[in-house]
Amino acid sequence: MPTNILIRATHTRRGLKWGLPAMLLAVVYIVIAAALARWVAGGAPGWINLLVLLSLWNALKFAVNGPITVVRLARVRAYERRYRDGRLAGQPRQTPVDDRTPVEPR
């Protein structure tokens, strides 16, 4: 299913930031489900109800995926920050060079 491919893409490091905007697709799927349900109520074939269920299922997947990716993004950024700060702490401090101070001859 294309929705599974999109959700899987939002679980990569590059895609984590797109998890919350992708959550807005849940609204689109709910609107589609409502339109299809109204069409069935108006006399459309009963098998359209399967499309209603499919749309609601996809909406649920995107609605749940949004908060999950936000939490994962926060964890990854915290890990990256700890790694970056740890590497900076391991480097020796560099003192600024003062050109006005005379250098002692050897």
DSSP file (Angstrom, degrees, kcal/mol; ACC not computed):
  #  RESIDUE AA STRUCTURE BP1 BP2  ACC     N-H-->O    O-->H-N    N-H-->O    O-->H-N    TCO  KAPPA ALPHA  PHI   PSI    X-CA   Y-CA   Z-CA
    1    1 A M     >        0   0    0      0, 0.0     4,-1.5     0, 0.0     3,-0.4   0.000 360.0 360.0 360.0 140.9    0.0    0.0    0.0
    2    2 A P  H  >  +     0   0    0      0, 0.0     4,-2.1     0, 0.0     5,-0.2   0.825 360.0  59.4 -62.2 -31.1    1.3    3.5   -0.7
    3    3 A T  H  > S+     0   0    0      1,-0.2     4,-2.6     2,-0.2     5,-0.2   0.889 103.0  51.9 -67.3 -36.1    0.4    4.7    2.8
    4    4 A N  H  > S+     0   0    0     -3,-0.4     4,-2.5     2,-0.2    -1,-0.2   0.879 108.5  51.2 -66.4 -36.4    2.7    2.1    4.3
    5    5 A I  H  X S+     0   0    0     -4,-1.5     4,-1.9     2,-0.2    -2,-0.2   0.916 112.0  47.0 -64.6 -42.6    5.5    3.2    2.1
    6    6 A L  H  X S+     0   0    0     -4,-2.1     4,-1.4     2,-0.2    -2,-0.2   0.907 113.2  47.6 -66.6 -42.0    4.9    6.8    3.2
    7    7 A I  H  < S+     0   0    0     -4,-2.6     4,-0.5     1,-0.2    -2,-0.2   0.906 111.1  51.2 -66.2 -40.8    4.7    5.9    6.8
    8    8 A R  H >< S+     0   0    0     -4,-2.5     3,-1.0     1,-0.2    -1,-0.2   0.875 107.5  54.2 -63.6 -36.1    7.9    3.8    6.5
    9    9 A A  H >< S+     0   0    0     -4,-1.9     3,-1.2     1,-0.2     6,-0.3   0.820 101.9  58.1 -67.3 -30.2    9.6    6.8    4.9
   10   10 A T  T 3< S+     0   0    0     -4,-1.4    -1,-0.2     1,-0.2     9,-0.2   0.592  97.4  63.3 -76.4  -8.3    8.7    9.0    7.9
   11   11 A H  T <  S+     0   0    0     -3,-1.0    -1,-0.2    -4,-0.5    -2,-0.2   0.390  83.6  94.2 -96.2   3.5   10.5    6.6   10.2
   12   12 A T  S <> S-     0   0    0     -3,-1.2     4,-1.2    -4,-0.1    -3,-0.0  -0.466  92.2-107.3 -83.1 166.8   13.9    7.3    8.6
   13   13 A R  T  4 S+     0   0    0      1,-0.2     3,-0.4     2,-0.2     4,-0.4   0.915 121.6  44.6 -62.9 -42.1   16.2    9.9   10.1
   14   14 A R  T  4 S+     0   0    0      1,-0.2     3,-0.4     2,-0.1    -1,-0.2   0.813 115.2  49.2 -70.1 -28.6   15.6   12.3    7.2
   15   15 A G  T >4 S+     0   0    0     -6,-0.3     3,-1.7     1,-0.2     4,-0.3   0.572  83.6  88.3 -90.3  -9.1   11.8   11.6    7.3
   16   16 A L  G >< S+     0   0    0     -4,-1.2     3,-1.4    -3,-0.4     4,-0.4   0.854  84.2  57.6 -59.1 -34.6   11.2   12.1   11.0
   17   17 A K  G 3  S+     0   0    0     -3,-0.4    -1,-0.3    -4,-0.4     3,-0.2   0.689 102.7  56.0 -70.6 -15.1   10.6   15.8   10.6
   18   18 A W  G <> S+     0   0    0     -3,-1.7     4,-2.0     1,-0.2    -1,-0.3   0.393  81.9  90.0 -95.3   2.5    7.8   15.0    8.1
   19   19 A G  H <> S+     0   0    0     -3,-1.4     4,-0.9    -4,-0.3    -1,-0.2   0.911  87.9  45.8 -65.5 -43.5    5.8   12.8   10.5
   20   20 A L  H >4 S+     0   0    0     -4,-0.4     3,-0.5    -3,-0.2     4,-0.5   0.927 114.3  46.1 -70.3 -44.7    3.7   15.6   11.9
   21   21 A P  H >4 S+     0   0    0      0, 0.0     3,-1.3     0, 0.0     4,-0.2   0.872 109.6  56.3 -63.8 -33.0    2.9   17.2    8.6
   22   22 A A  H >< S+     0   0    0     -4,-2.0     3,-1.7     1,-0.3     4,-0.3   0.760  92.8  71.2 -67.7 -22.1    2.0   13.8    7.2
   23   23 A M  T X< S+     0   0    0     -4,-0.9     3,-1.6    -3,-0.5     4,-0.4   0.768  83.2  70.2 -63.1 -24.8   -0.4   13.5   10.1
   24   24 A L  T X> S+     0   0    0     -3,-1.3     4,-1.0    -4,-0.5     3,-0.8   0.707  81.4  73.9 -66.5 -18.5   -2.6   16.0    8.3
   25   25 A L  H <> S+     0   0    0     -3,-1.7     4,-2.4     1,-0.2    -1,-0.3   0.755  82.3  70.1 -65.2 -21.9   -3.3   13.3    5.7
   26   26 A A  H <> S+     0   0    0     -3,-1.6     4,-2.1    -4,-0.3    -1,-0.2   0.887  95.2  53.2 -60.6 -37.6   -5.5   11.7    8.3
   27   27 A V  H <> S+     0   0    0     -3,-0.8     4,-2.2    -4,-0.4    -1,-0.2   0.909 107.5  50.8 -63.8 -41.5   -7.9   14.7    7.8
   28   28 A V  H  X S+     0   0    0     -4,-1.0     4,-2.3     1,-0.2    -2,-0.2   0.923 110.4  48.9 -62.2 -44.2   -8.0   14.0    4.1
   29   29 A Y  H  X S+     0   0    0     -4,-2.4     4,-2.5     1,-0.2    -1,-0.2   0.863 109.6  52.1 -65.6 -34.9   -8.8   10.4    4.6
   30   30 A I  H  X S+     0   0    0     -4,-2.1     4,-2.4     2,-0.2    -1,-0.2   0.902 109.5  49.5 -66.9 -40.1  -11.6   11.2    7.1
   31   31 A V  H  X S+     0   0    0     -4,-2.2     4,-2.4     2,-0.2    -2,-0.2   0.913 111.5  49.3 -64.2 -42.1  -13.1   13.6    4.5
   32   32 A I  H  X S+     0   0    0     -4,-2.3     4,-2.5     1,-0.2    -2,-0.2   0.921 111.3  49.6 -61.8 -43.7  -12.9   10.9    1.8
   33   33 A A  H  X S+     0   0    0     -4,-2.5     4,-2.5     1,-0.2    -2,-0.2   0.896 111.0  49.4 -63.2 -40.1  -14.5    8.3    4.2
   34   34 A A  H  X S+     0   0    0     -4,-2.4     4,-2.2     2,-0.2    -1,-0.2   0.908 111.5  48.8 -65.9 -41.2  -17.3   10.8    5.0
   35   35 A A  H  X S+     0   0    0     -4,-2.4     4,-1.9     2,-0.2    -2,-0.2   0.911 113.1  46.9 -65.5 -41.6  -18.0   11.5    1.3
   36   36 A L  H  X S+     0   0    0     -4,-2.5     4,-2.4     2,-0.2    -2,-0.2   0.897 111.2  51.6 -67.0 -39.3  -18.1    7.8    0.5
   37   37 A A  H  X S+     0   0    0     -4,-2.5     4,-2.3     1,-0.2    -2,-0.2   0.892 109.9  49.4 -64.4 -38.6  -20.4    7.0    3.4
   38   38 A R  H  X S+     0   0    0     -4,-2.2     4,-1.3     2,-0.2    -1,-0.2   0.880 109.7  52.3 -66.3 -36.9  -22.7    9.7    2.3
   39   39 A W  H  <>S+     0   0    0     -4,-1.9     5,-1.7     2,-0.2     4,-0.2   0.901 110.0  48.0 -65.4 -40.7  -22.6    8.3   -1.2
   40   40 A V  H ><5S+     0   0    0     -4,-2.4     3,-1.6     1,-0.2    -2,-0.2   0.904 109.1  53.3 -66.1 -40.7  -23.5    4.8    0.1
   41   41 A A  H 3<5S+     0   0    0     -4,-2.3    -1,-0.2     1,-0.3    -2,-0.2   0.795 104.5  57.6 -64.6 -26.0  -26.3    6.3    2.2
   42   42 A G  T 3<5S-     0   0    0     -4,-1.3    -1,-0.3    -5,-0.1    -2,-0.2   0.479 135.2 -80.0 -83.9  -1.8  -27.7    7.9   -1.0
   43   43 A G  T < 5S+     0   0    0     -3,-1.6    -3,-0.2    -4,-0.2    -2,-0.2   0.568  78.9 145.2 119.1  10.8  -28.0    4.5   -2.8
   44   44 A A      < -     0   0    0     -5,-1.7    -1,-0.2     1,-0.2    -8,-0.0  -0.294  62.6 -73.4 -73.0 165.0  -24.5    3.6   -4.0
   45   45 A P    >   -     0   0    0      0, 0.0     3,-1.3     0, 0.0     4,-0.2  -0.218  40.1-122.3 -59.0 150.3  -23.4   -0.1   -4.0
   46   46 A G  T >  S+     0   0    0      1,-0.3     3,-1.9     2,-0.2     4,-0.3   0.729 103.6  73.7 -69.0 -23.7  -22.7   -1.6   -0.6
   47   47 A W  T >> S+     0   0    0      1,-0.3     3,-1.3     2,-0.2     4,-0.6   0.674  79.0  76.5 -67.2 -13.4  -19.1   -2.6   -1.5
   48   48 A I  H X> S+     0   0    0     -3,-1.3     4,-1.7     1,-0.3     3,-0.5   0.758  78.5  73.8 -65.4 -23.1  -18.2    1.1   -1.3
   49   49 A N  H <> S+     0   0    0     -3,-1.9     4,-2.4     1,-0.2    -1,-0.3   0.817  87.9  60.9 -59.7 -29.0  -18.3    0.5    2.5
   50   50 A L  H <> S+     0   0    0     -3,-1.3     4,-2.3    -4,-0.3    -1,-0.2   0.885 103.3  49.2 -64.0 -37.7  -15.0   -1.3    2.1
   51   51 A L  H <X S+     0   0    0     -4,-0.6     4,-2.4    -3,-0.5    -2,-0.2   0.844 108.2  54.3 -68.4 -33.1  -13.5    1.8    0.8
   52   52 A V  H  X S+     0   0    0     -4,-1.7     4,-2.3     2,-0.2    -2,-0.2   0.943 110.6  45.6 -63.4 -47.1  -14.9    3.7    3.8
   53   53 A L  H  X S+     0   0    0     -4,-2.4     4,-2.4     1,-0.2    -2,-0.2   0.897 112.2  51.6 -63.3 -40.3  -13.2    1.3    6.1
   54   54 A L  H  X S+     0   0    0     -4,-2.3     4,-2.3     2,-0.2    -1,-0.2   0.907 110.3  48.8 -63.3 -41.5  -10.0    1.5    4.2
   55   55 A S  H  X S+     0   0    0     -4,-2.4     4,-2.2     2,-0.2    -2,-0.2   0.900 112.1  48.2 -65.6 -40.8  -10.0    5.3    4.4
   56   56 A L  H  X S+     0   0    0     -4,-2.3     4,-2.2     2,-0.2    -2,-0.2   0.884 110.5  52.0 -67.1 -37.7  -10.7    5.2    8.1
   57   57 A W  H  X S+     0   0    0     -4,-2.4     4,-2.2     2,-0.2    -2,-0.2   0.919 110.8  47.4 -63.9 -43.6   -7.9    2.7    8.6
   58   58 A N  H  X S+     0   0    0     -4,-2.3     4,-2.2     2,-0.2    -2,-0.2   0.885 110.2  52.8 -65.6 -37.9   -5.4    4.9    6.7
   59   59 A A  H  X S+     0   0    0     -4,-2.2     4,-2.3     1,-0.2    -1,-0.2   0.912 109.3  49.6 -62.3 -41.7   -6.6    7.9    8.7
   60   60 A L  H  X S+     0   0    0     -4,-2.2     4,-2.1     2,-0.2     5,-0.2   0.904 108.8  52.7 -63.9 -41.6   -5.9    6.0   11.9
   61   61 A K  H  X S+     0   0    0     -4,-2.2     4,-2.0     1,-0.2    -2,-0.2   0.922 113.3  42.9 -61.4 -44.2   -2.5    5.0   10.8
   62   62 A F  H  X S+     0   0    0     -4,-2.2     4,-1.5     2,-0.2    -1,-0.2   0.862 111.8  54.2 -71.9 -34.8   -1.5    8.6   10.0
   63   63 A A  H  < S+     0   0    0     -4,-2.3    -1,-0.2    -5,-0.2    -2,-0.2   0.871 114.6  40.7 -67.0 -35.7   -3.0    9.9   13.2
   64   64 A V  H  X S+     0   0    0     -4,-2.1     4,-1.2    -5,-0.2    -2,-0.2   0.839 110.2  59.0 -79.1 -34.2   -1.0    7.5   15.3
   65   65 A N  H  X S+     0   0    0     -4,-2.0     4,-2.3    -5,-0.2     5,-0.2   0.824  94.7  65.5 -66.2 -32.6    2.2    7.9   13.3
   66   66 A G  H  X S+     0   0    0     -4,-1.5     4,-1.8     1,-0.2    -1,-0.2   0.956 105.2  39.0 -58.9 -57.3    2.4   11.7   13.9
   67   67 A P  H  > S+     0   0    0      0, 0.0     4,-2.2     0, 0.0    -1,-0.2   0.852 113.8  57.1 -63.7 -32.6    3.0   11.7   17.6
   68   68 A I  H  X S+     0   0    0     -4,-1.2     4,-2.4     1,-0.2    -2,-0.2   0.932 108.3  45.7 -63.2 -44.6    5.3    8.6   17.3
   69   69 A T  H  X S+     0   0    0     -4,-2.3     4,-2.5     2,-0.2    -1,-0.2   0.840 109.8  54.8 -69.5 -31.5    7.6   10.4   14.9
   70   70 A V  H  X S+     0   0    0     -4,-1.8     4,-2.2    -5,-0.2    -1,-0.2   0.929 110.8  45.4 -65.4 -43.8    7.7   13.5   17.0
   71   71 A V  H  X S+     0   0    0     -4,-2.2     4,-2.2     2,-0.2    -2,-0.2   0.921 114.2  48.6 -64.7 -44.0    8.8   11.5   20.0
   72   72 A R  H  X S+     0   0    0     -4,-2.4     4,-2.5     1,-0.2    -2,-0.2   0.889 110.4  51.7 -64.3 -38.2   11.4    9.6   18.0
   73   73 A L  H  X S+     0   0    0     -4,-2.5     4,-2.6     2,-0.2     5,-0.2   0.910 109.3  49.9 -64.6 -41.6   12.7   12.9   16.5
   74   74 A A  H  X S+     0   0    0     -4,-2.2     4,-2.0     1,-0.2    -2,-0.2   0.907 112.2  48.0 -63.0 -41.3   13.1   14.4   20.0
   75   75 A R  H  X S+     0   0    0     -4,-2.2     4,-2.3     2,-0.2    -2,-0.2   0.913 112.6  47.9 -65.5 -42.7   15.0   11.3   21.1
   76   76 A V  H  X S+     0   0    0     -4,-2.5     4,-2.6     2,-0.2    -2,-0.2   0.912 112.2  48.6 -66.2 -42.1   17.3   11.3   18.1
   77   77 A R  H  X S+     0   0    0     -4,-2.6     4,-2.3     2,-0.2    -1,-0.2   0.878 111.2  50.6 -66.6 -36.2   18.0   15.0   18.4
   78   78 A A  H  X S+     0   0    0     -4,-2.0     4,-2.5    -5,-0.2    -1,-0.2   0.912 111.5  48.3 -65.8 -41.3   18.8   14.6   22.1
   79   79 A Y  H  X S+     0   0    0     -4,-2.3     4,-2.3     2,-0.2    -2,-0.2   0.921 112.4  48.3 -63.4 -44.0   21.1   11.7   21.3
   80   80 A E  H  X S+     0   0    0     -4,-2.6     4,-2.7     2,-0.2    -2,-0.2   0.880 110.9  51.2 -64.5 -37.7   22.8   13.8   18.5
   81   81 A R  H  X S+     0   0    0     -4,-2.3     4,-2.9     2,-0.2     5,-0.2   0.921 110.6  48.2 -65.7 -43.4   23.2   16.7   20.9
   82   82 A R  H  X S+     0   0    0     -4,-2.5     4,-2.1     2,-0.2    -2,-0.2   0.901 113.4  48.2 -62.6 -40.0   24.8   14.5   23.6
   83   83 A Y  H  X S+     0   0    0     -4,-2.3     4,-2.0     2,-0.2    -2,-0.2   0.924 113.6  46.4 -65.3 -44.6   27.1   13.0   21.0
   84   84 A R  H  X S+     0   0    0     -4,-2.7     4,-2.1     1,-0.2    -2,-0.2   0.920 114.4  47.0 -65.4 -44.2   28.1   16.5   19.6
   85   85 A D  H  X S+     0   0    0     -4,-2.9     4,-2.2     1,-0.2    -1,-0.2   0.861 110.9  53.1 -66.7 -35.0   28.6   17.9   23.1
   86   86 A G  H  X S+     0   0    0     -4,-2.1     4,-1.4    -5,-0.2    -1,-0.2   0.887 109.2  48.0 -66.5 -39.3   30.7   14.9   24.1
   87   87 A R  H  X S+     0   0    0     -4,-2.0     4,-0.7     2,-0.2    -2,-0.2   0.885 112.6  48.9 -68.7 -37.8   33.0   15.3   21.2
   88   88 A L  H >< S+     0   0    0     -4,-2.1     3,-0.6     1,-0.2    -2,-0.2   0.873 109.4  52.3 -69.3 -35.5   33.4   19.0   21.9
   89   89 A A  H 3< S+     0   0    0     -4,-2.2    -1,-0.2     1,-0.2    -2,-0.2   0.803 105.1  56.6 -70.2 -27.7   34.2   18.3   25.5
   90   90 A G  H 3< S+     0   0    0     -4,-1.4    -1,-0.2    -5,-0.1    -2,-0.2   0.660  90.2  88.6 -78.0 -15.9   36.9   15.8   24.5
   91   91 A Q  S << S-     0   0    0     -4,-0.7     2,-0.1    -3,-0.6     3,-0.1  -0.579  88.5-106.5 -82.5 144.0   38.8   18.3   22.5
   92   92 A P        -     0   0    0      0, 0.0     2,-0.2     0, 0.0    -1,-0.1  -0.412  39.5-105.5 -67.9 145.7   41.4   20.4   24.2
   93   93 A R        -     0   0    0     -4,-0.1     2,-0.5    -2,-0.1    -4,-0.0  -0.482  29.8-137.3 -71.9 138.6   40.5   24.0   24.7
   94   94 A Q        -     0   0    0     -2,-0.2    -1,-0.1    -3,-0.1     3,-0.0  -0.852  12.1-142.9 -99.9 128.5   42.1   26.4   22.4
   95   95 A T        -     0   0    0     -2,-0.5     2,-0.1     1,-0.1     0, 0.0  -0.666  26.4-106.9 -87.8 143.6   43.4   29.6   23.9
   96   96 A P        -     0   0    0      0, 0.0     2,-0.5     0, 0.0    -1,-0.1  -0.414  33.4-118.2 -68.4 144.5   43.1   32.7   21.9
   97   97 A V        -     0   0    0     -2,-0.1     2,-0.7    -3,-0.0    -3,-0.0  -0.709  20.5-155.7 -86.3 129.2   46.3   34.0   20.5
   98   98 A D    >   -     0   0    0     -2,-0.5     3,-1.0     1,-0.1    -1,-0.0  -0.914   6.3-169.4-106.6 109.2   47.3   37.5   21.7
   99   99 A D  T 3  S+     0   0    0     -2,-0.7    -1,-0.1     1,-0.2     4,-0.1   0.659  81.3  67.0 -72.9 -15.2   49.6   39.1   19.1
  100  100 A R  T 3  S+     0   0    0      2,-0.1    -1,-0.2     0, 0.0    -2,-0.0   0.718  79.7  90.8 -79.6 -19.2   50.5   41.9   21.5
  101  101 A T  S <  S-     0   0    0     -3,-1.0     2,-0.1     1,-0.1    -3,-0.0  -0.639  82.6-124.1 -79.0 125.3   52.4   39.6   23.9
  102  102 A P        -     0   0    0      0, 0.0     2,-0.4     0, 0.0    -2,-0.1  -0.416  20.0-124.9 -69.2 144.2   56.1   39.4   23.0
  103  103 A V        -     0   0    0     -4,-0.1    -4,-0.0    -2,-0.1     0, 0.0  -0.751  25.6-118.0 -88.8 133.0   57.4   35.9   22.4
  104  104 A E        -     0   0    0     -2,-0.4     2,-0.1     1,-0.1    -1,-0.0  -0.520  29.3-121.5 -71.6 132.4   60.4   35.0   24.5
  105  105 A P              0   0    0      0, 0.0    -1,-0.1     0, 0.0     0, 0.0  -0.429 360.0 360.0 -72.6 151.3   63.5   34.3   22.4
  106  106 A R              0   0    0     -2,-0.1    -2,-0.0     0, 0.0     0, 0.0   0.433 360.0 360.0 -96.1 360.0   65.1   30.9   22.7
